[in-house]
Amino acid sequence: MPIIDTMFSLHKKRLPRILLLLSMIALPLLTLTQAENRHLIPEENRQELSDFYRYLRTRYGKAPEERRSETPQPSVPSIEKPRAGITEQKQEAEPRAKEPTPETSPSDLKRRSAEKPAEKRPDELKQNYSDRKPAERKQVLKKNTSEKPREDRTSQEKPEDEIELVAMSDTVELPEPRNNRSFAKAAPSFYRGLYINNALVRGKGFANFLKTADNHGINVLVIDIQPHMPPAEALKLAEDMGFYLVARVVVFDAGLKTYPAPKGHIERIVNRAEEGAKAGFAEIQLDYIRFADNLRVKGLTVQKRYDYISSVLSQFERRLRPYKVRIGADIFGRIAFNRDDIIGQKLELFDRHMDVIYPMLYPSHFYGDPIRRRKPYHTIFDGTLGSRKRVRNARIVPYIQAFGMRVGESGLSVENYIRAQLDAAQDSGGAGYVAWNARNDYSVFFRAIRSGRFMPAVKTKR
């Protein structure tokens, strides 16, 4: 029996070590399993989710650069309640007051502390949307870390697939404002727009549709001019009724899949955009002006992608500016929340060339971020306000979702989902909105307009 007691006591001493070794082996395997369970993602969404998945994964832990930094970062009030699994940044510690010295008397310290402005407590910073001005709301974003470098990258080369998030601040380098552009037609101060496909504008019911849109306060129509140019009679009718007409031109359908673009392709698209300017459109809107999400070309860095997209935008400018039309461009919704992206879109880059930028902020399309999908108001508000802070030349007009995709995740009806987005477009200080429904079925959208405001009105200080 003494032998058994001795063995049992040794076993008790070694047990913590055994458990520690098991945990060291099991924890990384568990983390890897949770991070890489892509087999659960529907097959049709895996490609679209590729970049958003990396974006979401990095939000649940500090990046290596942040872990190496020993300087605490100041806290910025978030625009929404803390999300589960995300730790809040600690506020920078206030330096302690110096002890009295022969050169510093207690009375001097008291006077200096009285002169120092009082800082707000954390609980005072966490306010609801309805308690703050739109200009006071800020977005807290963390820097994204790139994945393991591929073998064809050099140590000096920036990873091609790196997506770096940027905090919404005024420290971003911006181009100088351009005041030398003149336009033939005035634009509304606030866009209330609808997307019109090529079939509707050429159909018999277009006249009745215009009457319905006019009765609901719509003042902007974004009309496809591909594959067919709309009839001159339809455009004249819409313009006579007071609608501001925007020609939508698809540049690289589903994104540029080769580099460079096929010979003659850009020239054909520029020619079509020029035809739109000649037809009397006040603005040309470029869509799919980007690289495909899954394009991987050795040596094609993110900066080279920017340079190429910039050169394409310059070609449109050279041909369209003489017609005194505005030039706009659509960008992915995620571009409003990050700094660099492999598709070659960047707010600061487009701001150099465009007069209007349209972030496609459809909440349902944030595949890797369920919070964005469940909170349509916050998604439109965050993306619009964040975009405004990063541009100087272009106006920001978000595309909003006028269809029912993934609306059920929010617990809202489609009508209220749309109403929340309309409220955000107004509250964020943008230049309006354009509602998108590919089939041009705007019956629920019109009902949402008639229902009025959905979110609580924003309170402002008097």
C-alpha positions as a Markdown table, in Angstrom:
| # | Residue | x | y | z |
|---|---|---|---|---|
| 1 | Met | 0.0 | 0.0 | 0.0 |
| 2 | Pro | 2.8 | 2.5 | 0.7 |
| 3 | Ile | 4.0 | 1.9 | -2.9 |
| 4 | Ile | 0.5 | 2.8 | -4.2 |
| 5 | Asp | 0.3 | 5.9 | -2.1 |
| 6 | Thr | 3.7 | 7.0 | -3.4 |
| 7 | Met | 2.7 | 6.5 | -7.0 |
| 8 | Phe | -0.6 | 8.4 | -6.5 |
| 9 | Ser | 1.2 | 11.3 | -4.9 |
| 10 | Leu | 3.7 | 11.4 | -7.9 |
| 11 | His | 0.8 | 11.3 | -10.3 |
| 12 | Lys | -0.9 | 14.2 | -8.5 |
| 13 | Lys | 2.3 | 16.3 | -8.9 |
| 14 | Arg | 2.7 | 15.5 | -12.6 |
| 15 | Leu | -1.0 | 15.9 | -13.4 |
| 16 | Pro | -0.8 | 19.8 | -13.8 |
| 17 | Arg | 2.1 | 19.4 | -16.1 |
| 18 | Ile | 0.3 | 16.8 | -18.3 |
| 19 | Leu | -2.7 | 19.1 | -18.5 |
| 20 | Leu | -0.5 | 22.1 | -19.4 |
| 21 | Leu | 1.1 | 20.1 | -22.2 |
| 22 | Leu | -2.3 | 18.9 | -23.5 |
| 23 | Ser | -3.6 | 22.5 | -23.5 |
| 24 | Met | -0.6 | 23.8 | -25.4 |
| 25 | Ile | -1.3 | 21.2 | -28.1 |
| 26 | Ala | -5.1 | 21.5 | -28.2 |
| 27 | Leu | -5.5 | 25.3 | -28.1 |
| 28 | Pro | -3.7 | 26.0 | -31.4 |
| 29 | Leu | -5.5 | 23.2 | -33.0 |
| 30 | Leu | -8.9 | 24.5 | -31.7 |
| 31 | Thr | -8.0 | 28.1 | -32.9 |
| 32 | Leu | -7.0 | 26.9 | -36.3 |
| 33 | Thr | -10.2 | 24.9 | -36.6 |
| 34 | Gln | -12.3 | 27.9 | -35.7 |
| 35 | Ala | -10.4 | 30.2 | -38.0 |
| 36 | Glu | -10.3 | 27.9 | -41.0 |
| 37 | Asn | -13.8 | 26.3 | -41.0 |
| 38 | Arg | -14.4 | 27.5 | -44.5 |
| 39 | His | -16.1 | 24.2 | -45.4 |
| 40 | Leu | -19.2 | 25.6 | -43.6 |
| 41 | Ile | -19.5 | 28.4 | -46.1 |
| 42 | Pro | -21.9 | 27.9 | -49.0 |
| 43 | Glu | -19.9 | 27.1 | -52.1 |
| 44 | Glu | -21.3 | 30.0 | -54.1 |
| 45 | Asn | -20.1 | 32.5 | -51.4 |
| 46 | Arg | -16.6 | 31.2 | -50.8 |
| 47 | Gln | -14.9 | 33.3 | -53.5 |
| 48 | Glu | -16.7 | 36.5 | -52.4 |
| 49 | Leu | -15.8 | 35.9 | -48.8 |
| 50 | Ser | -12.1 | 35.5 | -49.4 |
| 51 | Asp | -11.0 | 39.1 | -48.5 |
| 52 | Phe | -13.8 | 39.7 | -46.0 |
| 53 | Tyr | -12.9 | 36.6 | -44.1 |
| 54 | Arg | -9.3 | 37.9 | -43.6 |
| 55 | Tyr | -10.8 | 41.3 | -42.6 |
| 56 | Leu | -13.1 | 39.8 | -40.0 |
| 57 | Arg | -10.5 | 37.4 | -38.6 |
| 58 | Thr | -8.1 | 40.2 | -37.8 |
| 59 | Arg | -10.6 | 42.2 | -35.9 |
| 60 | Tyr | -10.6 | 39.6 | -33.0 |
| 61 | Gly | -7.0 | 40.2 | -32.0 |
| 62 | Lys | -4.3 | 42.7 | -32.1 |
| 63 | Ala | -2.0 | 42.9 | -35.1 |
| 64 | Pro | 1.7 | 42.1 | -34.7 |
| 65 | Glu | 2.6 | 45.7 | -35.2 |
| 66 | Glu | 0.2 | 46.7 | -32.3 |
| 67 | Arg | 1.6 | 44.0 | -30.0 |
| 68 | Arg | 5.2 | 45.2 | -30.7 |
| 69 | Ser | 4.2 | 48.8 | -29.9 |
| 70 | Glu | 4.8 | 49.9 | -26.4 |
| 71 | Thr | 3.0 | 53.2 | -26.8 |
| 72 | Pro | -0.7 | 53.0 | -25.7 |
| 73 | Gln | -3.1 | 54.4 | -28.2 |
| 74 | Pro | -5.8 | 56.9 | -27.2 |
| 75 | Ser | -9.3 | 55.7 | -27.2 |
| 76 | Val | -11.8 | 56.9 | -29.8 |
| 77 | Pro | -15.5 | 56.7 | -29.1 |
| 78 | Ser | -17.1 | 54.0 | -31.2 |
| 79 | Ile | -20.2 | 54.7 | -33.1 |
| 80 | Glu | -21.9 | 51.5 | -32.0 |
| 81 | Lys | -22.0 | 49.3 | -28.9 |
| 82 | Pro | -19.1 | 47.0 | -28.4 |
| 83 | Arg | -19.4 | 43.8 | -30.4 |
| 84 | Ala | -19.0 | 40.4 | -28.8 |
| 85 | Gly | -15.5 | 39.1 | -28.9 |
| 86 | Ile | -14.0 | 42.5 | -29.5 |
| 87 | Thr | -12.0 | 44.1 | -26.7 |
| 88 | Glu | -12.2 | 47.8 | -26.3 |
| 89 | Gln | -9.0 | 49.9 | -26.6 |
| 90 | Lys | -7.8 | 51.1 | -23.2 |
| 91 | Gln | -7.7 | 54.8 | -22.7 |
| 92 | Glu | -4.3 | 56.4 | -22.5 |
| 93 | Ala | -3.2 | 56.7 | -18.9 |
| 94 | Glu | -3.2 | 60.2 | -17.7 |
| 95 | Pro | 0.3 | 61.2 | -16.4 |
| 96 | Arg | 0.5 | 61.7 | -12.7 |
| 97 | Ala | 1.1 | 65.2 | -11.3 |
| 98 | Lys | 4.6 | 66.0 | -10.4 |
| 99 | Glu | 5.6 | 66.2 | -6.7 |
| 100 | Pro | 6.2 | 69.7 | -5.4 |
| 101 | Thr | 9.8 | 70.8 | -6.0 |
| 102 | Pro | 11.6 | 74.0 | -5.0 |
| 103 | Glu | 10.9 | 75.3 | -8.5 |
| 104 | Thr | 7.2 | 74.2 | -8.4 |
| 105 | Ser | 5.1 | 75.3 | -5.5 |
| 106 | Pro | 1.9 | 73.5 | -4.4 |
| 107 | Ser | -0.1 | 76.6 | -5.4 |
| 108 | Asp | 1.4 | 76.5 | -9.0 |
| 109 | Leu | 0.4 | 72.8 | -9.3 |
| 110 | Lys | -3.1 | 73.6 | -8.2 |
| 111 | Arg | -3.4 | 76.5 | -10.7 |
| 112 | Arg | -2.1 | 74.4 | -13.6 |
| 113 | Ser | -4.5 | 71.5 | -12.8 |
| 114 | Ala | -7.3 | 74.0 | -12.8 |
| 115 | Glu | -6.3 | 75.3 | -16.2 |
| 116 | Lys | -6.1 | 71.8 | -17.8 |
| 117 | Pro | -9.4 | 70.9 | -19.6 |
| 118 | Ala | -11.3 | 68.1 | -18.0 |
| 119 | Glu | -11.3 | 64.9 | -20.0 |
| 120 | Lys | -14.5 | 63.0 | -20.6 |
| 121 | Arg | -15.0 | 59.7 | -18.8 |
| 122 | Pro | -15.4 | 56.5 | -20.8 |
| 123 | Asp | -19.1 | 56.2 | -19.9 |
| 124 | Glu | -19.6 | 59.8 | -21.2 |
| 125 | Leu | -18.0 | 58.9 | -24.5 |
| 126 | Lys | -20.3 | 55.9 | -25.1 |
| 127 | Gln | -23.4 | 57.6 | -26.4 |
| 128 | Asn | -26.2 | 56.4 | -28.5 |
| 129 | Tyr | -26.6 | 57.6 | -32.2 |
| 130 | Ser | -29.6 | 59.7 | -31.2 |
| 131 | Asp | -27.6 | 61.6 | -28.6 |
| 132 | Arg | -24.8 | 62.9 | -30.9 |
| 133 | Lys | -24.2 | 65.1 | -33.9 |
| 134 | Pro | -23.3 | 63.3 | -37.1 |
| 135 | Ala | -20.0 | 65.0 | -37.3 |
| 136 | Glu | -19.1 | 63.7 | -33.8 |
| 137 | Arg | -19.4 | 60.1 | -34.7 |
| 138 | Lys | -16.2 | 58.2 | -35.4 |
| 139 | Gln | -15.4 | 54.7 | -36.5 |
| 140 | Val | -12.7 | 52.6 | -34.6 |
| 141 | Leu | -10.9 | 50.3 | -36.9 |
| 142 | Lys | -7.8 | 48.1 | -36.4 |
| 143 | Lys | -5.0 | 47.5 | -38.8 |
| 144 | Asn | -5.2 | 44.3 | -40.7 |
| 145 | Thr | -2.3 | 41.9 | -40.9 |
| 146 | Ser | -1.3 | 40.2 | -44.1 |
| 147 | Glu | -1.3 | 36.4 | -44.4 |
| 148 | Lys | 1.9 | 34.4 | -44.6 |
| 149 | Pro | 4.0 | 35.8 | -47.5 |
| 150 | Arg | 3.9 | 33.9 | -50.7 |
| 151 | Glu | 7.1 | 32.5 | -52.1 |
| 152 | Asp | 7.2 | 34.8 | -55.1 |
| 153 | Arg | 7.3 | 38.0 | -52.9 |
| 154 | Thr | 10.4 | 39.8 | -51.9 |
| 155 | Ser | 10.9 | 41.1 | -48.4 |
| 156 | Gln | 10.7 | 44.7 | -49.7 |
| 157 | Glu | 7.6 | 44.1 | -51.7 |
| 158 | Lys | 4.2 | 44.8 | -50.0 |
| 159 | Pro | 2.0 | 41.7 | -50.1 |
| 160 | Glu | -0.4 | 41.8 | -53.0 |
| 161 | Asp | -3.4 | 40.6 | -50.9 |
| 162 | Glu | -2.8 | 42.8 | -47.9 |
| 163 | Ile | -5.9 | 44.8 | -46.8 |
| 164 | Glu | -5.1 | 47.5 | -44.3 |
| 165 | Leu | -7.9 | 49.1 | -42.4 |
| 166 | Val | -7.7 | 52.8 | -41.7 |
| 167 | Ala | -9.2 | 54.7 | -38.8 |
| 168 | Met | -11.6 | 57.4 | -39.8 |
| 169 | Ser | -9.5 | 60.4 | -39.0 |
| 170 | Asp | -8.3 | 63.6 | -40.7 |
| 171 | Thr | -4.7 | 62.5 | -41.0 |
| 172 | Val | -5.0 | 60.8 | -44.4 |
| 173 | Glu | -3.2 | 62.6 | -47.2 |
| 174 | Leu | -5.7 | 64.1 | -49.5 |
| 175 | Pro | -5.5 | 65.7 | -52.9 |
| 176 | Glu | -5.9 | 69.4 | -53.3 |
| 177 | Pro | -9.5 | 70.6 | -54.1 |
| 178 | Arg | -10.2 | 71.1 | -57.7 |
| 179 | Asn | -12.2 | 74.3 | -58.4 |
| 180 | Asn | -11.5 | 74.6 | -62.1 |
| 181 | Arg | -14.2 | 72.1 | -63.2 |
| 182 | Ser | -17.3 | 73.5 | -64.9 |
| 183 | Phe | -20.5 | 71.6 | -65.6 |
| 184 | Ala | -23.3 | 72.2 | -68.1 |
| 185 | Lys | -26.1 | 71.2 | -65.9 |
| 186 | Ala | -26.8 | 71.7 | -62.2 |
| 187 | Ala | -26.9 | 68.7 | -59.9 |
| 188 | Pro | -29.3 | 68.3 | -56.9 |
| 189 | Ser | -27.9 | 69.2 | -53.5 |
| 190 | Phe | -29.2 | 65.9 | -52.3 |
| 191 | Tyr | -29.6 | 62.9 | -54.6 |
| 192 | Arg | -32.7 | 60.8 | -54.2 |
| 193 | Gly | -32.0 | 58.3 | -56.9 |
| 194 | Leu | -33.1 | 55.1 | -58.5 |
| 195 | Tyr | -31.2 | 52.6 | -60.7 |
| 196 | Ile | -33.0 | 52.0 | -64.0 |
| 197 | Asn | -32.1 | 49.0 | -66.1 |
| 198 | Asn | -31.8 | 49.0 | -69.9 |
| 199 | Ala | -35.1 | 47.2 | -70.3 |
| 200 | Leu | -37.3 | 49.6 | -68.3 |
| 201 | Val | -36.1 | 52.7 | -70.0 |
| 202 | Arg | -36.8 | 51.2 | -73.4 |
| 203 | Gly | -40.2 | 49.7 | -72.3 |
| 204 | Lys | -43.8 | 51.0 | -72.6 |
| 205 | Gly | -44.2 | 51.4 | -68.9 |
| 206 | Phe | -41.4 | 53.9 | -68.4 |
| 207 | Ala | -43.7 | 57.0 | -68.6 |
| 208 | Asn | -45.9 | 55.7 | -65.8 |
| 209 | Phe | -42.9 | 54.7 | -63.7 |
| 210 | Leu | -41.6 | 58.3 | -64.0 |
| 211 | Lys | -44.8 | 59.6 | -62.6 |
| 212 | Thr | -44.7 | 57.3 | -59.6 |
| 213 | Ala | -41.0 | 58.2 | -59.0 |
| 214 | Asp | -41.8 | 61.9 | -59.2 |
| 215 | Asn | -44.7 | 61.5 | -56.8 |
| 216 | His | -42.3 | 60.0 | -54.2 |
| 217 | Gly | -39.7 | 62.8 | -54.4 |
| 218 | Ile | -37.1 | 61.0 | -56.7 |
| 219 | Asn | -34.9 | 63.5 | -58.5 |
| 220 | Val | -32.1 | 61.3 | -59.9 |
| 221 | Leu | -32.2 | 58.4 | -62.4 |
| 222 | Val | -29.1 | 56.2 | -62.9 |
| 223 | Ile | -29.8 | 54.6 | -66.3 |
| 224 | Asp | -28.0 | 51.8 | -68.1 |
| 225 | Ile | -26.7 | 52.8 | -71.5 |
| 226 | Gln | -25.5 | 49.3 | -72.3 |
| 227 | Pro | -26.1 | 47.3 | -74.3 |
| 228 | His | -28.4 | 49.8 | -76.0 |
| 229 | Met | -28.6 | 53.5 | -75.8 |
| 230 | Pro | -31.9 | 54.6 | -74.3 |
| 231 | Pro | -34.4 | 56.2 | -76.7 |
| 232 | Ala | -34.0 | 59.9 | -77.1 |
| 233 | Glu | -37.8 | 60.4 | -76.4 |
| 234 | Ala | -37.5 | 58.6 | -73.1 |
| 235 | Leu | -34.6 | 60.8 | -72.0 |
| 236 | Lys | -36.3 | 64.0 | -73.0 |
| 237 | Leu | -39.4 | 63.0 | -71.1 |
| 238 | Ala | -37.4 | 62.3 | -68.0 |
| 239 | Glu | -35.4 | 65.5 | -68.3 |
| 240 | Asp | -38.6 | 67.6 | -68.9 |
| 241 | Met | -40.0 | 66.2 | -65.7 |
| 242 | Gly | -37.0 | 67.6 | -63.8 |
| 243 | Phe | -35.0 | 64.4 | -63.3 |
| 244 | Tyr | -31.2 | 64.6 | -63.2 |
| 245 | Leu | -29.9 | 61.9 | -65.6 |
| 246 | Val | -26.9 | 59.8 | -64.9 |
| 247 | Ala | -25.5 | 57.3 | -67.5 |
| 248 | Arg | -24.3 | 54.0 | -66.0 |
| 249 | Val | -21.4 | 52.4 | -67.8 |
| 250 | Val | -19.9 | 49.1 | -66.9 |
| 251 | Val | -16.1 | 49.2 | -67.5 |
| 252 | Phe | -14.9 | 45.7 | -66.6 |
| 253 | Asp | -17.8 | 43.4 | -66.2 |
| 254 | Ala | -17.3 | 41.5 | -62.8 |
| 255 | Gly | -13.9 | 43.1 | -62.6 |
| 256 | Leu | -10.8 | 43.0 | -64.8 |
| 257 | Lys | -9.7 | 39.4 | -65.0 |
| 258 | Thr | -6.5 | 39.9 | -67.0 |
| 259 | Tyr | -3.6 | 42.4 | -66.9 |
| 260 | Pro | -3.5 | 44.6 | -68.8 |
| 261 | Ala | -7.0 | 44.9 | -70.2 |
| 262 | Pro | -7.6 | 43.3 | -73.6 |
| 263 | Lys | -6.6 | 45.6 | -76.5 |
| 264 | Gly | -9.3 | 47.9 | -77.6 |
| 265 | His | -11.6 | 47.2 | -74.7 |
| 266 | Ile | -11.1 | 50.4 | -72.8 |
| 267 | Glu | -11.4 | 52.4 | -76.0 |
| 268 | Arg | -14.8 | 50.8 | -76.7 |
| 269 | Ile | -16.1 | 51.6 | -73.2 |
| 270 | Val | -14.8 | 55.2 | -73.4 |
| 271 | Asn | -16.6 | 55.6 | -76.7 |
| 272 | Arg | -19.8 | 54.4 | -75.2 |
| 273 | Ala | -19.4 | 56.9 | -72.3 |
| 274 | Glu | -18.8 | 59.7 | -74.7 |
| 275 | Glu | -22.0 | 58.7 | -76.5 |
| 276 | Gly | -23.8 | 59.1 | -73.2 |
| 277 | Ala | -22.4 | 62.6 | -72.8 |
| 278 | Lys | -23.5 | 63.5 | -76.4 |
| 279 | Ala | -27.0 | 62.1 | -75.7 |
| 280 | Gly | -27.6 | 64.7 | -73.0 |
| 281 | Phe | -26.8 | 62.9 | -69.7 |
| 282 | Ala | -25.6 | 65.3 | -67.0 |
| 283 | Glu | -23.3 | 62.7 | -65.4 |
| 284 | Ile | -21.4 | 59.5 | -66.4 |
| 285 | Gln | -21.1 | 56.9 | -63.7 |
| 286 | Leu | -18.4 | 54.2 | -64.1 |
| 287 | Asp | -19.2 | 50.8 | -62.6 |
| 288 | Tyr | -16.9 | 47.8 | -62.1 |
| 289 | Ile | -13.8 | 50.0 | -62.5 |
| 290 | Arg | -11.6 | 47.5 | -60.6 |
| 291 | Phe | -9.7 | 44.3 | -60.8 |
| 292 | Ala | -11.3 | 41.0 | -60.2 |
| 293 | Asp | -11.2 | 39.8 | -56.5 |
| 294 | Asn | -9.4 | 36.6 | -57.4 |
| 295 | Leu | -6.8 | 37.9 | -59.9 |
| 296 | Arg | -3.3 | 36.9 | -58.9 |
| 297 | Val | -0.5 | 38.0 | -61.2 |
| 298 | Lys | 3.2 | 37.7 | -60.2 |
| 299 | Gly | 4.7 | 41.2 | -59.8 |
| 300 | Leu | 1.3 | 43.0 | -59.9 |
| 301 | Thr | 1.5 | 44.8 | -56.6 |
| 302 | Val | -1.3 | 46.8 | -55.0 |
| 303 | Gln | 0.5 | 50.0 | -56.0 |
| 304 | Lys | 0.7 | 48.9 | -59.6 |
| 305 | Arg | -3.0 | 48.1 | -59.5 |
| 306 | Tyr | -3.7 | 51.6 | -58.3 |
| 307 | Asp | -1.6 | 53.1 | -61.0 |
| 308 | Tyr | -3.4 | 51.1 | -63.7 |
| 309 | Ile | -6.9 | 52.0 | -62.4 |
| 310 | Ser | -5.7 | 55.7 | -62.2 |
| 311 | Ser | -4.6 | 55.6 | -65.8 |
| 312 | Val | -8.0 | 54.2 | -66.9 |
| 313 | Leu | -9.8 | 56.9 | -65.0 |
| 314 | Ser | -7.6 | 59.5 | -66.7 |
| 315 | Gln | -8.6 | 58.3 | -70.1 |
| 316 | Phe | -12.3 | 58.8 | -69.2 |
| 317 | Glu | -11.5 | 62.3 | -68.0 |
| 318 | Arg | -9.7 | 63.3 | -71.1 |
| 319 | Arg | -12.6 | 62.3 | -73.3 |
| 320 | Leu | -15.5 | 63.4 | -71.1 |
| 321 | Arg | -14.3 | 66.7 | -69.5 |
| 322 | Pro | -14.9 | 68.7 | -72.8 |
| 323 | Tyr | -18.6 | 67.9 | -72.6 |
| 324 | Lys | -18.8 | 69.5 | -69.1 |
| 325 | Val | -20.4 | 66.4 | -67.6 |
| 326 | Arg | -19.8 | 65.1 | -64.1 |
| 327 | Ile | -17.9 | 61.9 | -63.8 |
| 328 | Gly | -18.7 | 59.4 | -61.0 |
| 329 | Ala | -17.6 | 55.9 | -60.1 |
| 330 | Asp | -19.0 | 53.0 | -58.0 |
| 331 | Ile | -16.7 | 51.4 | -55.4 |
| 332 | Phe | -17.1 | 48.3 | -53.3 |
| 333 | Gly | -18.7 | 48.8 | -49.9 |
| 334 | Arg | -15.6 | 47.5 | -48.1 |
| 335 | Ile | -13.4 | 50.2 | -49.7 |
| 336 | Ala | -15.1 | 52.7 | -47.4 |
| 337 | Phe | -13.7 | 50.8 | -44.4 |
| 338 | Asn | -10.1 | 49.9 | -45.5 |
| 339 | Arg | -7.1 | 51.6 | -46.8 |
| 340 | Asp | -5.6 | 49.2 | -49.4 |
| 341 | Asp | -7.3 | 46.6 | -51.5 |
| 342 | Ile | -6.2 | 44.1 | -54.1 |
| 343 | Ile | -9.1 | 45.2 | -56.5 |
| 344 | Gly | -7.3 | 48.5 | -57.1 |
| 345 | Gln | -9.9 | 50.8 | -55.5 |
| 346 | Lys | -9.0 | 53.4 | -53.0 |
| 347 | Leu | -11.0 | 56.4 | -51.9 |
| 348 | Glu | -8.1 | 58.9 | -52.1 |
| 349 | Leu | -7.2 | 57.7 | -55.6 |
| 350 | Phe | -10.8 | 58.1 | -57.0 |
| 351 | Asp | -11.1 | 61.4 | -55.3 |
| 352 | Arg | -8.3 | 62.8 | -57.6 |
| 353 | His | -10.4 | 62.0 | -60.7 |
| 354 | Met | -14.1 | 61.8 | -59.8 |
| 355 | Asp | -16.7 | 64.4 | -59.0 |
| 356 | Val | -19.0 | 61.8 | -57.3 |
| 357 | Ile | -18.1 | 58.6 | -55.6 |
| 358 | Tyr | -20.8 | 55.9 | -55.0 |
| 359 | Pro | -19.9 | 53.4 | -52.2 |
| 360 | Met | -22.1 | 50.3 | -52.7 |
| 361 | Leu | -22.9 | 49.9 | -49.1 |
| 362 | Tyr | -25.6 | 47.2 | -49.4 |
| 363 | Pro | -25.6 | 45.6 | -45.9 |
| 364 | Ser | -26.3 | 42.1 | -47.3 |
| 365 | His | -23.1 | 42.1 | -49.3 |
| 366 | Phe | -20.8 | 42.3 | -46.2 |
| 367 | Tyr | -20.5 | 38.5 | -46.3 |
| 368 | Gly | -17.9 | 38.2 | -43.6 |
| 369 | Asp | -19.5 | 40.6 | -41.2 |
| 370 | Pro | -22.9 | 39.6 | -39.7 |
| 371 | Ile | -23.0 | 42.9 | -37.7 |
| 372 | Arg | -23.1 | 44.9 | -40.9 |
| 373 | Arg | -25.8 | 42.8 | -42.3 |
| 374 | Arg | -28.0 | 43.0 | -39.2 |
| 375 | Lys | -27.6 | 46.8 | -38.7 |
| 376 | Pro | -28.5 | 48.6 | -41.9 |
| 377 | Tyr | -28.5 | 52.0 | -40.4 |
| 378 | His | -25.0 | 51.7 | -38.9 |
| 379 | Thr | -23.6 | 50.2 | -42.1 |
| 380 | Ile | -24.8 | 53.1 | -44.3 |
| 381 | Phe | -24.0 | 55.7 | -41.7 |
| 382 | Asp | -20.4 | 54.4 | -41.0 |
| 383 | Gly | -19.5 | 53.9 | -44.7 |
| 384 | Thr | -20.9 | 57.3 | -45.8 |
| 385 | Leu | -19.4 | 59.3 | -42.9 |
| 386 | Gly | -16.0 | 57.5 | -43.2 |
| 387 | Ser | -15.8 | 58.2 | -46.9 |
| 388 | Arg | -16.6 | 61.8 | -46.5 |
| 389 | Lys | -13.7 | 62.2 | -44.1 |
| 390 | Arg | -11.3 | 60.9 | -46.6 |
| 391 | Val | -12.1 | 63.0 | -49.7 |
| 392 | Arg | -11.9 | 66.7 | -50.6 |
| 393 | Asn | -13.1 | 66.8 | -54.2 |
| 394 | Ala | -15.8 | 64.2 | -54.7 |
| 395 | Arg | -19.3 | 64.1 | -53.3 |
| 396 | Ile | -20.3 | 60.9 | -51.5 |
| 397 | Val | -23.6 | 59.3 | -52.6 |
| 398 | Pro | -24.1 | 55.7 | -51.2 |
| 399 | Tyr | -25.9 | 53.0 | -53.0 |
| 400 | Ile | -28.5 | 51.5 | -50.6 |
| 401 | Gln | -30.3 | 48.1 | -50.7 |
| 402 | Ala | -33.8 | 48.1 | -52.1 |
| 403 | Phe | -34.1 | 44.3 | -52.2 |
| 404 | Gly | -34.6 | 41.6 | -49.6 |
| 405 | Met | -31.4 | 39.6 | -49.6 |
| 406 | Arg | -30.4 | 38.5 | -46.1 |
| 407 | Val | -32.8 | 41.0 | -44.5 |
| 408 | Gly | -34.2 | 38.3 | -42.3 |
| 409 | Glu | -31.0 | 38.3 | -40.3 |
| 410 | Ser | -31.8 | 41.8 | -39.0 |
| 411 | Gly | -35.3 | 40.9 | -37.7 |
| 412 | Leu | -36.7 | 43.7 | -39.7 |
| 413 | Ser | -39.2 | 43.8 | -42.5 |
| 414 | Val | -37.8 | 44.7 | -45.9 |
| 415 | Glu | -39.7 | 48.0 | -45.7 |
| 416 | Asn | -38.1 | 48.9 | -42.3 |
| 417 | Tyr | -34.7 | 47.7 | -43.5 |
| 418 | Ile | -35.0 | 50.3 | -46.3 |
| 419 | Arg | -36.3 | 53.0 | -44.0 |
| 420 | Ala | -33.3 | 52.6 | -41.7 |
| 421 | Gln | -30.9 | 53.0 | -44.7 |
| 422 | Leu | -32.7 | 56.1 | -45.9 |
| 423 | Asp | -32.4 | 57.6 | -42.4 |
| 424 | Ala | -28.7 | 56.9 | -42.3 |
| 425 | Ala | -28.1 | 58.5 | -45.7 |
| 426 | Gln | -29.7 | 61.6 | -44.4 |
| 427 | Asp | -28.0 | 61.6 | -41.0 |
| 428 | Ser | -24.5 | 60.9 | -42.2 |
| 429 | Gly | -24.2 | 64.1 | -44.1 |
| 430 | Gly | -23.7 | 62.6 | -47.5 |
| 431 | Ala | -25.0 | 64.0 | -50.8 |
| 432 | Gly | -27.9 | 61.6 | -51.0 |
| 433 | Tyr | -28.5 | 58.0 | -52.0 |
| 434 | Val | -29.2 | 55.8 | -55.0 |
| 435 | Ala | -31.5 | 52.8 | -54.4 |
| 436 | Trp | -30.6 | 49.6 | -56.2 |
| 437 | Asn | -33.0 | 46.9 | -57.3 |
| 438 | Ala | -31.8 | 44.9 | -60.3 |
| 439 | Arg | -35.3 | 44.1 | -61.4 |
| 440 | Asn | -36.5 | 47.7 | -60.9 |
| 441 | Asp | -39.2 | 46.5 | -58.5 |
| 442 | Tyr | -39.5 | 49.5 | -56.3 |
| 443 | Ser | -42.9 | 48.9 | -54.8 |
| 444 | Val | -41.6 | 48.2 | -51.3 |
| 445 | Phe | -39.1 | 51.1 | -51.6 |
| 446 | Phe | -41.9 | 53.5 | -52.4 |
| 447 | Arg | -43.9 | 52.2 | -49.5 |
| 448 | Ala | -40.8 | 52.8 | -47.3 |
| 449 | Ile | -40.7 | 56.4 | -48.4 |
| 450 | Arg | -44.3 | 56.9 | -47.7 |
| 451 | Ser | -43.9 | 55.5 | -44.2 |
| 452 | Gly | -41.3 | 58.1 | -43.3 |
| 453 | Arg | -38.5 | 58.0 | -40.7 |
| 454 | Phe | -37.8 | 54.7 | -39.0 |
| 455 | Met | -34.9 | 55.4 | -36.6 |
| 456 | Pro | -35.2 | 57.9 | -33.8 |
| 457 | Ala | -34.4 | 61.4 | -34.9 |
| 458 | Val | -30.9 | 62.6 | -34.3 |
| 459 | Lys | -30.7 | 65.1 | -31.4 |
| 460 | Thr | -28.5 | 68.1 | -31.9 |
| 461 | Lys | -27.2 | 70.6 | -29.4 |
| 462 | Arg | -28.8 | 74.1 | -29.5 |
